[in-house]
Amino acid sequence: MLAILSVSYGSPLLVVVGMKPIQDALGVDRSVVALAGSLVWVGTGAGGIVMGWLADRVGIRRTVVIGTCMIACGLALSSVGAAWALFVGHGLMVGLLGNGGVYPPLLVYVSRWFERRRGAAIALISSGQYVAGVVWPFFLERGFSLLGWQPVMLIYAALVLVLILPATRLLKPPPPFPEALPGAKGQSPRHGQSFLRPNVMQALICIAAFCCCIPMAVPSAHIVAFCGDIGIAPTHGAAMLSLMLGCAFLSRQAWGALADRIGGLRTVMAGSACQAVAITGFLLTQDEAGLFAVAAAFGLGFSGIIPSYSVAIRDHFKPAEASWRMPLTLFTAMSGMAFGSWLAGALYDRFGYYAPAFGTGVAFNVANLLLVGFILLSLRRREAPAA
């Protein structure tokens, strides 16, 4: 599963690494290219809700095969060289039907295999995004320089088919849902129960996920273009992206272990606080060495947030509801990634530099901390009478 996601998550990086050459070739604003990348995140989240339901009925293997073929077709369509093809190829095919059929269903799938060390397992599997970020940017940047962005998209489409389809044969049917743990309405007592109604709590978690992913998206989607704007070589910008995602991969395992000990929501709070400090660093320096340090710190901080939301869903809701609650949370989180990526491009087009985008990211990060803090307070209040 880690190998599958390491390849499938290379597909959104084509727009991230190639943002400037694609913009120049199409003759459009940067926000237009950023929007295509944003649609991948929205599509992945929305598609995960449908594909999670489909995986319960036709099996995880068939769902991932469908998603893999759609990613390849979407990249092939995007290589046509028109803005509409980029939007349809990335939003509908790479996102909605492609990664939507791969990432969310696999996350639900692995959560059904683990109870005691669920956080570590989810963290490891979802680290495929960061393995992709370490491995692919260098090769994509070299390919863009030597061949152009359109041939590289076609080549990567072929790699997706060749590398993922054989790996799907290793996916076995998941175990049955475990018995509901004792507690109110099947919730786990391990990390507390909330005075909030389940769907109200779900809504607050979704809003919090949306807010925290806006600042997460700004460096993740624009760091290569940001470096190019301030005179840093594209190869160094790609290396900075790889460093950021490499640090995220290493630290995500620690965040997963922490989630097993203190719960998903508390881990979200800790990771979001670290992210807020790190993204502020992008406002304080444009020195290349300093940006490498900030990028590394950002990767160490933000990496545990998204898997911890999935752990939180399993901590506080019925196991049988995971197939729709987890994809719904991922949908709102990825919508935040999409909005943040597009907003950063729009603010760049408006002001001509990225400082307003980073500042806006800090504001949304503070909103996330307030929301998660309120949810945690609701848990403590429910626990208090029993103390």
N, C-alpha and C positions, 0 to 999 in steps of 0.2 A: 504493500500500500504506500509506503514511503517513496519507493521508486516511481510508482505511478504518478503520485502528486508532484514529484520532482520534475517530471517531464510535462505534465499538464499545466503546471503553473509557470512554465517558461513562456507559454503563449501570450499572457498579458504583458510580459517584459519586452516584447517586440515593439510595442508602442512607446513604452517608457524609455528604452535605449535609443529608439529611432525617432523620437519626437521632433527634433530639429530637421533631419533630412526629409521626413514625411511632410512636415509643414512646408518646407521649401519646395518639394516636388508638387504638392497639391495647390500651393499658392493660397493658403487659408490662414486664419488666425491660429495662434497656439491653442486657444481654448477649444477650437474645433477638434484638433487631434487629441487633446486631453479628454474631450467628451467621448470620443471613441473608446479610449481606455476606461473611462468611467462606466460606460455601458456594459463592459465585461463584468464589473463588480456587481452592478444592479442585476444583470442577467443571471449571474451565478447564484446570487441570493434568491431571486424569484424562482429560478429554475429548480433550486434545491427543494423548495416546498412541494412542487409537483413531482420531481424525480424521487424524493424521499418516499412519497406515497407509492410511486411506481415500483420502487425497489422492494417494498413490502409485498408486492403482488407478483412481479415477474422475476425477482431475484436481483441481487447486487451485481452479479457478473454481467447480465444483459444490460442493465442500466449503465454501467461503466463503458461497455462496448458502444452503446448508442452515443454517449457523451464524447468518447474518443473520436468517433467518426465525424461528429459535428464540429469538433475543434479543428480537425484537419480541413474540412470543407469550408469553415469560416475563414481560416487563414488563406486558403486558395482564393476565395472570393475577394478578400481584402486586398490581395495583390493585384487586382485589376487596375488600380490606380485612380479611383474616383472616390470622392468623399462619401457618396451614398453607399458604395461597396464596403468602405471601411466601417461605416456605422452598422449596416446590416450584418456584415461578416463577423464583427466583434460583438455587437450587442446581442443579436439573435442567436448566432451559431456558436461562436467561441464562448459566450457567456451563458445565455438562457438554456440552450439545449446541450452545450458542451461541458464546460466546467460545472454547470449546475447539476449535471448528471454524474459528476465524478466526486467533487469535494464534499458537499453536504451529505450525500448518501454514505460515503466512506466514513465520515465522522460519526454518524449515527451507528454504522455497522461496527466500528471498533469499540464504541461505548457499550455495546451489548456483550462484548467478550470479557469486560473487566468490571469488577465491583470495588475491590480494595484499592487498586492502583490505577483507577480510571484516569485521574488527572495526568499522570506520567504517560499513560498510553496515548491519550488524545494529543498531548503535547508533542510526543515523538512523531506520530503520524502526520499531524498538521504541519510539522516542520518541513515537509516537502516544499512548501512555498519558499522557504529560506535556502534549502539546498539548491533550488532552481535559481535563486538570486545570487548564490555564490558561483555556480557553474556557468550559467548561460550569458550574463552580460558581456564578458570579455569576447566570447565567440561571436555574439550578435554584433557587437561594435566593429569587430574586425570584418565580419561579413558585410555589414553596411558599407564600410569603407572600400572594400575590394569588389563587391558584386552589385551593391545597391539594395535597397530595402525590399523591393518586390521579389527578386530571386530568393532572398533569405527567408521570406515568409513561405514560399513554396517548399523550400528545403526543410524548414521546420515542420510544416504540415506532414511531409513524408516521414520525418523522424517520430512524430507523435504516433502515427499508425504502426511503424515498425517496432517501437519500443514498448508501447502500452498494451496493444492487443494480445501479444503472447503472455504478458504478466497477468491478465485477467483470468487465465486458467487456474491460477493459484487461489482465487477467491472461493471460499467454501460457504455453504449456507450458514447464517448466523444461528446462535443458540436461541431457544425460546426466551421470552421476557421473564425476568426473575419475579418472584412473588413480591408484592408491595411490602415495603418495609413498614414497621409499625409507626404510627403517627397520624396526624390529622390528614384525612383524605389521601392516604398513601404517601405522604411526604416523608422524607428521611429525617429522623430526629438528630442526626449527627451534627448538623450545622445550624440548628434552630429552625423554628417555624415563625412565619410573619403574621401580624394581625391584618395584613392586607389580603384581599381576596386573590385567589390564584391568577385570574386574568388581569387584575390590576397590577399585580406584581410583575407579570409577564410584560405588560405594556411599559412599565417603568424600566425594566431591564432592556427592552428594545430601544427606548428613547436614549437611555444611557449609552448603549452600544453605538447608536447613530452618532452621538456627540463625540465619543472618544475616537471614532474612526475618521472623523474629518481631519484632526491634526495628524493622525497616523498617515493619511494619504499624501499630505503635502510634500514631505521629503521623499516618500517612497515613489511617487510618480514624477517628481520634478527635479530630483537632485542632479541628474545628468545634465538637463537643460540649464539648471541654475548654475552649475559649474561652468558650462560653456559661456554663459552670459557674463561671468565675472573674470573670464580669461584663463580658466583652468582647462587643460586639454581634455577632449572627450574621453580618451583612454583612462585618464585619471578620474574623471567623473564616473565612468563605469566601474573602476576599481573601488571608488568610494561607496557605490551602491552595493557591490559585492561584500565589502567590509561590513557595512551596516547589516546586511541580511545574514552574513556569516556569524556575526556576534549575536544576532537574533536566534539563529539556530542553536548556538551553544548555550545561551541563557534560557531558552525555552524549556529545556529539560529540567532546569532548576525550578522554574516557575511551575511546571507541572507537578513536581514533587511537593512544592509548597502548597499547591491547591489541594493535594491529598491530605495535608495536615491541618490547614486552617479553613478550607472551603473555597469554592470558586469565587464568591463575591468579595471576600476579603483579599484574595489574590488580585482580582480586578482593580480594587482600590489601590493596592500597593503598586501595581504596574502602571496604572494611570498617573499616579503621583510622579513616578520616575519619568514617564513620557513627558509630562508637563515641564519638568526641569530641563530635560534634554532638548525639547523643541525650542525653548527659550534661547538655547545656545546658538541656534541658527540666526538669531537676531543680533548676536553680539560679536560675530566674527565673519570675515570673508577671507581670512588667511587660509591657505591650502592645508597646512599642517593642523591648524585649529579645526577646520571643517572635518578632516579625517577623524579627529578625536571626538567631535560632536556627533558625527555619524555613527561611530562605534558606540557611544553612550546611548544614543537614541535606539539603536538596535538592541542593546542589552535591556532597555527599559520597556519598550512596547511589545516585545515578543510574546509575553505571557498572557496578554489581555484577551484575545479572541478565544483561545482554547479554554480559558477560565470561565467565560460565559457559558460554554457548553457544559463544563463541570457543574456550574451553578444550576443549570436547568435540571441536571440529573440529581443534584443535591436536594432540590426543593419541590420537584414535581413528580407525578407518577411515572414510572418507567415506560409504560405503554404510550405515554404522550410524547415521548422523546422524538418520534418520527416526524411530528409536525412542530413541536415547540423549538427544537434545536434549529431546523432549517429556517423557521420564522425569525429567530434571533439572528442567525447568520445573514438573512436577507436585509434586516435593518442595519446590521453592522456594515455589510458590503454596500448598502445604499449610502451610508456615511462615507465610505471610501470613495465611492463614485462622486458624490457631491463635493467632497474635499478636493479630489483631483480636478474636477471641472472648475470649482470656485477658484482654486489657485491659478489656473490658466486664465480665467476671466479677470481676476485681480491683476495678473501680470499684464494682460492686454490693456487694462485701464490705466495702470500706473507706470508700467515699463520696468518694474523690478519686483522682487519677491517678498520684501519685508512686510507689506500688508497681509499677504497670505499667511506667513508665519505668525504674525500677530493675531489674526483671526483664529488660527489653530489653537493658540494659547487660550483664547476666550472660550472656545468650545470644550477644551480640556477641563477648564475650571467647572463648567456646567456639568460635565460627566462626574467629576468628583463629588459635587453636591448631590446629584441624583443617587449615586451608589451609596454615599454616606447616609442618605435618608432611608434607603432600603435596609441597610445594616442596622440602623437605629430601630426600625420596625421589628427586626429579628430580636434585638436585645430586649425590647419592651415586652415581647411575648414570652421571652425566657425568664424575665425577672420574677414573676409570681411564683415560679417553680423553684426558685433558688432558696 
